[in-house]
Amino acid sequence: MSDKPLVEAFFDEPTNTISYLLADPATREAAVIDPVLDFDLAAGEADTRSAERILAFAAERGWRIAMVLETHAHADHLSAAPFVKARTGAWIGIGEHIRAVQKIFRPVFAFDDLATDGSDFDRLFRDGERVALGALEIEVMHVPGHTPADVAYRVGDIVFVGDTLFMPDYGTARADFPGGDARTLYRSIRRVLSLPDDTRLFLCHDYKAPGRDDYRWETTVGEERRESVHVGDAVSEDAFVAMREARDATLSPPRLLLPSIQVNIRAGHFPEAEANGVRYLKIPVKIKAAG
């Protein structure tokens, strides 16, 4: 049996999100990276079918899911981490700078009960920390810019980059969320692109670049450096910042922004159910004109 990590991707088209199973072939221990909870905003209904696909795939191969790794607190989909944990006993990990994100959004949603110490998660990772997955070693890379808390997970010649990078023909993540910063994002991307050219990069999203009719979520450091329309080697830091800030000014908020953030900063947990058995999320409303 090969000793190389096993990677399986699961694409969720409604949110353009790719979740991953990473497994050690020697011990059959596995990690789920960025699992999606299906959420119908109009109906107010959550469903676990996407996460169940991942669990079924792992079960068929005899893989034991030991951990759930979040690359950041996503703003475009809800996390299924609590469901995976409940079904498998896995622990949930995220970068330690999730504390900063919790502090940013606590007043936005008037979450007086929200702890801003990251304690909703089971483990908080430091930059450079190494985590054992069976016989594999996962290195945590802090790559802020999209949010303050983004991390990438490196296993040998594989890196799960989260939202930091997209396919070379599409570009890079936005940096206009609270706590985001285009200059910081550029520097984080250059850190990733300083890895060997043949390093494989697995992305969290794909939106089909103009002229492309299929979804893709795997590229390499070399391809990004040569071909990225946003951050290839020919693009300077100042040019990237100017482009990124101008582009971000034209973007609309993600459709699931409000439910995603308030659930994901709590490690995917919804508020406790009311007496009627229903859980409620908040919608902040600002009145622009008194008249």
N, C-alpha and C positions, 0 to 999 in steps of 0.2 A: 504494500500500500504506500502511496506517495505521502511524504511528510509535509507537503505544501498545504497551506490553509485551503479549506473548501469554502466557496462563496456561492450563495444562491440569492438572486434578486427577485423582488416581488413588487410589481408596478401597480400603483393605484391611480387610474386615469382621472377620476374626479378631482384629485388634488395634485396630480402630476408628481406624486411622491414615490420614491423607490425606497423600500425597506429591505434589509438584508439579513440573511442568516450567515454567520461566520462560524465554521466548525473546525475543530482539531481532529484530523483523521485518526490519530493514534489513540486518543481517549474518548472520542465522540462527544466531548463537551462542546457546547455551542453558545453563541451570543446572538441575540436579536438586536439589530441596530435600527433605530427610528421606526418603530411599529406604528401603523395607522389605525385609529379608531374611526370606523365609518360614521359619518354624522350628516343627517339631513337637516339643514338649518331651517327650512320652511316648515317642516313637520315637527321639529324639536325632538328627533329620534336618533338615538345612538345604537350602533350595531357592531358586532365583533367579527363579522364574516371574513374581513381581510386578515385579521390576526389569527383567526382559526385556520386559514390556509397555511400560514407559516407554521403553526403548531402541528398541523397534520403532516406537512412535509418533513418536519424534524422527526416526528414519531415514526413515519414510514422508514426512515433511515437509521433509526435507533440512536438519534442524537439527543443528548440531555441538555436542555437549555438551562444554563447556569446564571446568565446575567442579561439584562437589558441595558443597552448603551444608547444614551441620547446625545446627539451632537450639539443640541441647543434647545431652548424653549421655542418651539416652532410657532409661527404666526399664521400658517396656512392649512394646518390640519391638527386634529386632536390626537394625543398620544394614547396608544393602547397598552402602555407599559403596565398599569395596574392589573389589567386582564391577564397579561402574560405572566405576571408575578403570581397572581392567584391560582392560575392553572399549573404552574411549574415549580413554584418556590424560588424563582430567580430573584436576584436583587437588582435594583435600579440605580444606575450611575450617570452622572453628568459632570461637567466642569465646575470647579469650585466658584467661578465667577457668576454662577446662577444667583448668588446672593445679591449681586448688583442689579440684576434684572428684577428680582423680587422687590427690591427697594424702590426701583423706578415705578413699578406697576401697582404696588400696594396702595398708594393714594389715588391712582387713576380709577380703581374699582372700589375704593373705600373698604379695603379688606383689613379691617381692624384685627381680625383673628389670624392673619397670615404671618407666620414666622419668617423672618428674612435671613435666617441662618442656614438655609438649605436643608433643614432637617426633614422636609417632606421626602427627600431622596435618601436612599440607603447609603450611597457613597458619593463623595465629591472628589474629583480628580485634580491634582496639581499638574502644571505644565511639566512634562518630562517624566511623570509617574509611569511606572510599568505595572501592568495587570496581567496575571497568569490566567490563561484559558486553556486548561489541560496542559499540554506541553508547549503551547504557543505563548508568546509574550506580546502583549499589546502595549504600544507606547502612546501616551496621550500628548497631543500637541495643542497648545492654546493658540487659536487662530481668530482673535477678535476682529471686529470691523462690521460684519453684518449685524451682530449683537455683541455685547461685551463678553458673553459667556461661551461663544462658539469654540468647540474643540474638534480636532480630527483624530482618528484612531489609526495608527500605523502598525502593521503586522508584516515584518520583512519588507518585501517589495510591493506591498499593497497598502493603500491609504484610503480610508473612508472620510471624505472631505466635508460632508454635510452640505450646507448651502454656500460655502465659501466660493466654490468654482462651479461653473456649468460647462457643457461641452464647448470646445474651442469655437464652433460657429455660432454659439449663443452668447457666451461671455461670462459674466460674474454676477454675484448676488448684489441686491440693493443694500444700501448702507444708511437709509434715512429713517429707520426705526429708532425710537428713543434709546440712546446709548450707542447707536451705530456711528461709524465714522469712515469715510472713504479712504483717507490717508492710512488709517490703521489697517483697513481691509487690504490695501495694496501691499503693505509690508507683510501681512500674514500670508498673502498669496505668494509673494516672492520667497518666503520661508519654505512653503510647500514645494515651489518650483526650483528650489536649490537641491532637492533630492535627485538621485540619478535619473537620467532621461527615461529609462525603461520602467520606472516605478509606475505601477498601475493605480489609477485614481478612480474610485467609485463615488458617483455623485448622488445627491439626495433628490434632485429634481431634473426633469427635462421637459421642455415646452415646444420642441420641434422648431428649429431655426427656419427662417424663410427659405423656401426651396427644398427643404428636407421633409420627406413624407413618413418617416419612421421615428420612433422614440429610441434614444440612446442614453446610456448612463455610465459607460466605461471609456476612459481615455488614458493617456499617459502624460507624465511630466514633459517629455519631449514634444509631444503633439501640442500641448498647451503653450509651451515656450515658442514654438514655431508658428502656430496657427491661430491662437486665441485672438478674437476680434477686439477684446477689451484689454488684455494684459499680457500679450506676447512680449518677447524680449525687446522689440523695437519701441514699446510704449513706456514713456518715462512716468515717474510718480506723479508729477504735476499734471501731465496730460491725462492720466487715468483719473485723478481727482476731479478735474474739470469735466471730463466726460461723464463720470459716475454721478456727480452732483446734478448736472444738467438733466441726465436721464431720469434720475430718481424724482426730480421735480414734476415729471409728467406721469408718474405711476399712481394708480389708484390703490387704496388699501386692499389687502387680500380679503376675499369674500368671507373667510372664516376667522378673520383677525380677532374679533372680540371674544368669541367662545374659546378659540385656541389658546390665547395668551392666559386667560384666567384659569383655565384647566391645566395647562402645561407647566406653569410656574409652581403648581402644586404636585408635580410629578404625575400628571394625568388624572388626578382625582377630581371628581365633581363635588360640589357642596353636598352636605348631608340632605337626605330627603325630608321634605316637610311632612306634616301629619297625613296629607293625602297621598303620600308615596311618590310625589313628583319632586325632582331636583330643579332648582332654578339658577340661571346665570344672570348676570347684570348687563345692562346696556347703558353706559354713561351717555347722558344727554346734556348738551350745552345749548341754551337758548341764546341765539345771536342778537335778537332785537326785542326790547321790552314791549314795543308797540304791537 
